[in-house]
């Protein structure tokens, strides 16, 4: 079921692939498909966060929860949707905050690949789910695998800004131990908690932390399609 790990990450994650939990996860996903369940995102997209952002290029890690549960929405980058898909309400709030914070012009789509290609690792803690069933693949092993990814990013000798929106993401803060990294925390942009997100100015904070370390700030603007 699972596709190959992208080349730049494979040496760092090879040992995980041989672990019993990872083999069980692969078997579970295969059984989901064999019993007629639709697993999201599509197989080729499961590791897109690692595909679009090489280990060497990671300078920001944005941590999400699990993929969007509607078929055709998720494509392996947290908070991002494919072109032509209605922009989810959480991402609408992200765009509004970007506009207030850095003068962002809201684009006509919700595809965030441009950020990933600049060095933002857009990682969900759980990388798959059953179509229409949010959180349905929690506790199957993805959390251990993505914790390993976070730990590997924490081991980078250059600064990474970890962006933790909401309590679920903030629960991973204990994995961020290297003193040269920085953490930006605020509420989740979901409509249920947006009052703790709007006004956070987290995007200008990310850029300030990058600039302080001699790294290029993010180019947040996304072109229309």
Backbone torsions as a table, in degrees:
resi	resn	phi	psi	omega
1	UNK	NA	-52.3	-172.8
2	UNK	-73.2	139.9	177.0
3	UNK	-78.5	171.8	178.2
4	UNK	-64.7	150.1	172.7
5	UNK	-71.7	133.8	177.8
6	UNK	-55.8	148.2	-168.2
7	UNK	-55.5	-42.6	-173.8
8	UNK	-68.2	-21.9	-178.6
9	UNK	-97.5	-18.3	-171.8
10	UNK	-58.7	-45.3	179.6
11	UNK	-60.6	-28.3	-178.1
12	UNK	-81.7	-22.7	-173.0
13	UNK	-117.2	0.8	-175.2
14	UNK	-56.0	-42.1	-178.4
15	UNK	-63.9	-31.9	179.0
16	UNK	-63.9	-36.1	-176.0
17	UNK	-64.1	-24.0	-179.9
18	UNK	-91.1	-5.1	-178.3
19	UNK	-73.5	148.1	-179.1
20	UNK	-58.4	-40.0	-177.0
21	UNK	-63.4	-36.6	-178.2
22	UNK	-73.1	-38.8	175.9
23	UNK	-63.6	-39.6	177.8
24	UNK	-65.7	-37.3	177.0
25	UNK	-62.3	-45.8	179.1
26	UNK	-61.7	-42.3	178.4
27	UNK	-63.6	-41.4	178.4
28	UNK	-61.1	-45.2	-179.7
29	UNK	-64.6	-38.0	176.8
30	UNK	-63.5	-40.7	-180.0
31	UNK	-67.8	-35.1	175.9
32	UNK	-57.3	-46.3	-179.0
33	UNK	-68.7	-39.9	-178.0
34	UNK	-67.0	-25.0	178.4
35	UNK	-94.1	12.9	173.2
36	UNK	89.9	6.0	178.0
37	UNK	-79.8	146.2	174.3
38	UNK	-94.2	119.3	179.4
39	UNK	-96.0	131.1	179.6
40	UNK	-117.6	146.4	-5.5
41	UNK	-72.7	-178.1	176.9
42	UNK	-58.2	151.9	-175.8
43	UNK	-49.4	-45.1	-176.1
44	UNK	-66.3	-17.7	-175.5
45	UNK	-99.5	-7.5	-170.7
46	UNK	-57.0	-41.2	-177.7
47	UNK	-103.5	27.5	-178.7
48	UNK	-61.1	-32.9	177.7
49	UNK	-57.3	-40.4	178.9
50	UNK	-78.2	-29.4	-179.1
51	UNK	-70.9	-44.2	-175.7
52	UNK	-80.0	-21.9	-178.2
53	UNK	-127.8	105.1	179.1
54	UNK	-68.9	158.5	179.2
55	UNK	-58.2	-42.1	-177.6
56	UNK	-61.7	-31.8	-173.7
57	UNK	-91.4	-5.5	-176.0
58	UNK	-64.1	122.9	172.8
59	UNK	-128.9	-14.8	174.3
60	UNK	-136.5	137.9	172.8
61	UNK	-120.8	114.2	175.4
62	UNK	-100.7	121.7	-172.9
63	UNK	-105.2	121.1	174.5
64	UNK	-105.6	-168.5	-177.0
65	UNK	-105.4	-82.7	173.9
66	UNK	-138.1	170.0	-172.2
67	UNK	-65.5	162.4	171.3
68	UNK	-61.7	137.3	-173.0
69	UNK	-85.7	-5.5	-179.0
70	UNK	-87.9	132.9	-179.4
71	UNK	-56.1	133.5	177.6
72	UNK	91.0	-9.0	-179.0
73	UNK	-87.6	-59.5	-173.6
74	UNK	-70.7	141.8	174.4
75	UNK	-142.8	28.7	169.3
76	UNK	93.6	1.5	175.3
77	UNK	-118.2	127.6	-177.6
78	UNK	-60.3	140.7	178.0
79	UNK	71.2	-12.3	-175.5
80	UNK	-92.4	148.0	173.0
81	UNK	-127.9	164.3	179.5
82	UNK	-69.3	156.2	173.1
83	UNK	-57.7	141.7	-179.8
84	UNK	90.9	-12.3	178.2
85	UNK	-89.1	138.1	178.0
86	UNK	-56.7	134.6	-178.2
87	UNK	-67.2	121.6	-179.6
88	UNK	-61.8	157.8	-175.5
89	UNK	-64.6	-35.3	176.8
90	UNK	-61.0	-44.5	-179.4
91	UNK	-70.0	-32.6	173.4
92	UNK	-57.6	-41.5	179.0
93	UNK	-68.0	-36.7	175.0
94	UNK	-59.4	-46.0	179.9
95	UNK	-62.6	-40.8	179.7
96	UNK	-63.1	-41.8	179.5
97	UNK	-68.0	-38.4	174.6
98	UNK	-59.1	-43.1	179.4
99	UNK	-61.2	-44.1	-179.0
100	UNK	-71.1	-32.8	-172.7
101	UNK	-85.2	-47.8	-171.3
102	UNK	-127.4	12.9	177.6
103	UNK	75.0	26.9	-179.5
104	UNK	-63.8	136.8	172.5
105	UNK	-96.1	123.2	-174.0
106	UNK	-68.1	122.9	-178.8
107	UNK	-80.2	176.9	-176.2
108	UNK	-94.4	21.1	-179.7
109	UNK	-158.1	175.2	-176.8
110	UNK	-121.7	28.7	-178.8
111	UNK	-92.1	122.8	-170.8
112	UNK	-107.9	21.5	-179.2
113	UNK	-56.4	-32.9	-178.3
114	UNK	-59.7	-35.4	177.2
115	UNK	-69.8	-43.0	-178.7
116	UNK	-60.7	-38.7	-177.2
117	UNK	-73.6	-14.0	175.5
118	UNK	-89.3	-5.5	179.9
119	UNK	115.3	13.1	174.8
120	UNK	-95.4	111.6	176.0
121	UNK	-78.2	112.6	-172.4
122	UNK	-102.5	81.4	-165.8
123	UNK	-105.2	124.8	166.6
124	UNK	-84.3	149.5	177.2
125	UNK	-73.5	-26.5	174.4
126	UNK	-122.5	126.4	-168.2
127	UNK	-95.5	-7.6	178.4
128	UNK	-141.6	167.6	169.3
129	UNK	-159.6	172.4	175.0
130	UNK	-85.9	132.3	-177.3
131	UNK	-50.4	129.8	177.7
132	UNK	81.3	0.4	-175.9
133	UNK	-129.2	90.8	178.5
134	UNK	-58.4	142.6	176.5
135	UNK	67.6	11.7	-172.9
136	UNK	-71.1	-16.0	177.8
137	UNK	-111.0	17.6	173.0
138	UNK	-68.0	148.4	175.7
139	UNK	74.9	13.1	-178.6
140	UNK	-101.9	-2.6	177.6
141	UNK	126.1	-17.7	-179.3
142	UNK	-59.5	-38.1	-176.9
143	UNK	-60.7	-39.8	178.9
144	UNK	-66.1	-39.8	-179.8
145	UNK	-66.4	-46.3	-178.4
146	UNK	-73.1	-28.3	171.2
147	UNK	-60.2	-38.2	178.1
148	UNK	-65.2	-38.6	176.7
149	UNK	-63.0	-45.3	179.0
150	UNK	-60.4	-41.9	179.6
151	UNK	-63.6	-37.3	177.9
152	UNK	-67.8	-38.3	176.5
153	UNK	-66.5	-38.9	176.4
154	UNK	-59.8	-28.2	-179.2
155	UNK	-79.7	-7.6	179.5
156	UNK	-62.5	139.6	-179.1
157	UNK	-77.9	-15.2	177.6
158	UNK	-99.9	156.1	-175.6
159	UNK	-61.9	138.3	168.6
160	UNK	-125.5	136.8	174.2
161	UNK	-97.2	117.1	179.6
162	UNK	-93.2	125.4	-175.3
163	UNK	-110.7	113.5	-173.3
164	UNK	-118.9	103.7	179.7
165	UNK	-101.1	114.9	176.2
166	UNK	89.3	166.3	-172.1
167	UNK	-64.9	-37.3	-178.1
168	UNK	-62.7	-43.3	177.8
169	UNK	-69.5	-40.9	-177.6
170	UNK	-66.3	-20.1	176.2
171	UNK	-66.3	-16.4	179.5
172	UNK	-89.6	2.2	-174.9
173	UNK	-60.4	-28.5	-179.1
174	UNK	-63.7	-17.5	178.6
175	UNK	-80.5	-10.9	-176.3
176	UNK	-102.0	99.9	-170.9
177	UNK	-117.8	-21.2	-175.7
178	UNK	-70.3	130.6	-172.4
179	UNK	-69.0	-18.6	-178.3
180	UNK	-83.3	-9.1	176.4
181	UNK	-82.7	166.3	176.5
182	UNK	-131.4	152.1	179.8
183	UNK	-122.6	131.9	174.2
184	UNK	-115.5	118.4	-176.6
185	UNK	-121.6	145.3	169.8
186	UNK	-166.1	-175.9	178.6
187	UNK	-66.3	165.0	177.1
188	UNK	-77.0	143.6	-179.0
189	UNK	-74.9	1.5	174.9
190	UNK	-53.6	145.0	177.0
191	UNK	-53.6	-25.5	-179.1
192	UNK	-72.1	-22.9	-177.2
193	UNK	-131.6	14.4	-173.7
194	UNK	-59.6	-26.0	-179.9
195	UNK	-63.5	-21.0	177.0
196	UNK	-93.8	-2.9	-179.8
197	UNK	-107.7	-45.9	-176.7
198	UNK	-62.8	132.2	-177.6
199	UNK	89.4	4.2	-176.9
200	UNK	-73.3	-22.9	-179.3
201	UNK	54.8	36.3	-174.8
202	UNK	-70.6	-25.3	-175.9
203	UNK	-73.5	-40.8	175.1
204	UNK	-69.4	-30.2	175.7
205	UNK	-66.2	-41.3	177.0
206	UNK	-58.3	-48.4	-178.8
207	UNK	-62.3	-39.2	179.3
208	UNK	-63.3	-41.2	178.9
209	UNK	-66.6	-37.8	178.0
210	UNK	-66.8	-46.8	-178.0
211	UNK	-62.5	-39.1	179.0
212	UNK	-58.0	-32.2	-178.7
213	UNK	-93.4	8.1	179.8
214	UNK	78.6	18.0	178.8
215	UNK	-100.9	152.6	179.4
216	UNK	-68.5	135.5	175.2
217	UNK	-66.4	164.6	176.9
218	UNK	-70.7	143.2	167.2
219	UNK	-95.8	97.4	-169.4
220	UNK	-74.7	-29.1	-173.0
221	UNK	-61.0	134.8	-179.7
222	UNK	-115.3	129.9	-178.4
223	UNK	-74.0	150.2	173.3
224	UNK	-67.3	160.2	175.1
225	UNK	-117.5	NA	NA
